[in-house]
Amino acid sequence: MALPARVYFTLHEAAARWECTLADIAGWASVGRFDIVTAIPPVTLGRQIVAGYVVVSVTDIMQMFRRCGKGPNKSVLRRVRPRDQDDWIMIGDSAGIKVTLADLMIMTDAVRRFETDCDLLRRPASHIGSTARYDWEGMYITLMVRIHDQGLPATQAEWLGEVQEWFVANGDGGEVPDERTIRRRLTPIWKALRGSC
């Protein structure tokens, strides 16, 4: 029996999937391309009890998504919107709802709709019938085995070096992707794994 489809993607997972930054994701959410949500325990807001997945106002926590990467990892929500409602609910004079980047998600249906709208699933015609320039899949498999057996390296720079060495050893003619390309692929994974430690 196959497992059902996943329910949500974390922002780090979406960034890795789309090969973009968290700032890009926040920007698209801020103009209504999709909602960013978080899950909250039951709280009384105004005259109603709200629980479960709620929409986050990204513009209220935009400092978490600075392009320089030096924004805070935590913020406090002062308003939320139940997914089945159009109106925001103010949290009032309480301490607010604390969230971290790891608490923020995009529901799977929204991810798929965005990918369809932006034609992200289409393969470039130039790759039809040819092989990819670099063996990214082989590299990812090697990374997973390394993390399973040995854990993460001490630094991201050390990890980058290991990946470059893997491409030298396993590439055709020793051709290696440039450091920027490797870093762009590794950074969302590194941040997600370090954030879960």
N, C-alpha and C positions, 0 to 999 in steps of 0.2 A: 504494500500500500504506500502510495506517495504522500509525502507531507503536504499540508495545504500551503498556499502562497504566504510569504511573510506579510506581516501586518504593517510594518513601518520600516523606514531607513533612518538611522541617526544622521546628523548633518555631516559627520566625518565620512560615513559610508557613501552618502550622496555625492560629496565632493570627490571621493576617489572614483566613483562610478562615472561621473560627468567630467572628470579631469579639470576641475575648476577650484576656486578658493571658497572658503566660508564667506568671505565678503561678497563674492558673486551671488551665492545662494541667498544671503540676507538681502541683497539688492533686488533680486527677482521677487522674493517674498514681499518686500516692502511696497512693490507696485502691483501686487495682486496676482502674480503668476501662479502661486500656490500658497498654502498656509503652512506655517511652522507651528507645531503643536508641542505640548508637554502633557504629562499625566499628573493629576493632583488627587490627593485624598479628599474625602468630603469636607467642604468648608461652607459656611453660611455667608453668602454674599447678598447684601440687601435683604430681600424677602425670600430668597430661594437657596436651596442647597445645591452646590455644584460639585461634581466629581468626575473622574475619568479624564479622557482626552479633551483638552481645551486649546483654543487657538491663542497664540501669543502675538502681541503687537510688536513686530520686529523693530519698528522705529523707536519704541520705548527702551530697547536694550541694544541699540545700534553700536554702542561703545564696545560691545563684546566682539564685534566683527571688523575691527580696524585692519586695514590692508597691511600695516606694518607688522601685524601679528603680536603686538604688545598690549592689546586690550585685556580687560579683566576676564577671567574664566567664569565668574559668577555675577549674577545680577538679581534684582528684586522686581517682580511683576506687580504693578499697581492696578492692572486691569486684565481681564481675560474675556474670551467669548466662547461659550459652548458651541461645539461644531454644528449643532442643529439650529442655531440662532443667528440673527443678523446684528444684534445690538451688543455692545461691550458692557461688561459689568465691572464697575469700579470696586476695588477691594477695600477702600475706605481708610480709616485711621489705624488699621491693624499694621503689623510689621510687614505685610505683603507676603508674596509667595517667592521663596528663594529658588533660583534655578542655576544650573551650570550648563556649559555647552553640551555636556554628555546627556543632559535631560531633554534636549531639543530634538525633535524628529519631524519627518515628513511622511505622511501616510502613503502606503504603497500605491493606492489608486491615484493620488496626486502626482507621484513620481512617474508613473506610467503615462498619465495624461500629458505632463510636461514633456516627456521624451517623445511622445507622438507629435505634439504641437511643434516642437523644435526639430523634428526629424532626426533625433539623436540615434535612432536604431538603424538607420540606413548605412550600409557599408559603402565606402567610396568605390567607384567603378574601377579605379586603377588597381585595386587589390584582387579583383575577380580573376581567378585562375593563376594567381601568383602567390608567393609566400611573403609574409611580413619581413621587413628588413631586420628586425631583432626578435629574438625568442623571448618575449615578455612572459608568456605562459610558463615556459621552463624556469625562468628566473623566479616567478612568483611561487612555483612549487618548491624550489630550492629554499626560498625564504621561509615558507611555512614549515618545512622540515627542520630548518635551523632553529626557528623560534620554538618549535615543539621539543626539540632535543636539548637545546642550549639556552633558550630564553633570548631576550633582546641583547644586542651589543650595548656597551656602556654609553656610547654616544651615537648620534645620527651620522656624524662624519665617518666613524668606524664602519657603520652599516653601509654607507655609500661606497666606501672603499671595497668592502666585501662584494658588493654587487658589480662594481667595475671589474674586479678580478674574475668574477664568474663569467662576465661577458667576454673577457680576454680569453679565458680557458675554453669557452663553449661556443664562441661566435665563429663565423666563417672568416678566415683570414685575420683574426684578431680585431675585427672592427667592433668598436664599443660606442654605445650612445653617449652623447655629451653629458657632462655632469649635471647641467641644468635640467635636461629631460629626465634623467634618473631621479634627481631630487624632487621634481614635480610629481612623479609617481609615488615616491616613498614617503613624502612629508605627511599626506593625510593618514597613511597607515601608521606611521611613527607616532603622530599626535594621538590617534585613537587608542593605540596600544599603551602608550605612556600614560594617557589619561585614565586608563582602566587599572593601572597598577596601584 
